[in-house]
Amino acid sequence: MTAECEVARQLIRERPSSSESGAIFEAPDRTAWHLLILNIALQIFDGVATYNGLRLGFGEQNPFLRAAFQRWGVGPMLVLFTLFSCVALGIIYRGAKREFVVPAFWMVAGYYTLGSLIPWLVILVSIL
């Protein structure tokens, strides 16, 4: 088994219960899991939409990403940043205190919905 498969298995393995972790408030595993999947999907959408938006002539608004695109190229940097974001979400899911995970995932999902999904959908509708 490859190291990547083992890491993925460990990330999706069932988390301990609140009695085992000592947490006062237990975030439902099912909710946290669904929010993890939603956030990963939003990250992938953002990467694909950004790539296609740049191809259509729209500019990147994030100066950090814009500089990375100019230095190392759009494709490799979008893949790297999207992968980094997905790994960070997995680390939060596995390692953060339970009462933190669900609110944090809701905030990230809200940010990417308002800052990426809705603007790109508006642009898509206006083009059609």
Secondary structure, DSSP 8 states (H G I E B T S, - for coil): --HHHHHHHHHHS----HHHHT-SS---HHHHHHHHHHHHHHHHHHHHHHHHHHHTT-----HHHHHHHHHH-HHHHHHHHHHHHHHHHHHHHHHS-HHHHHHHHHHHHHHHIIIIIHHHHHHHHHH-
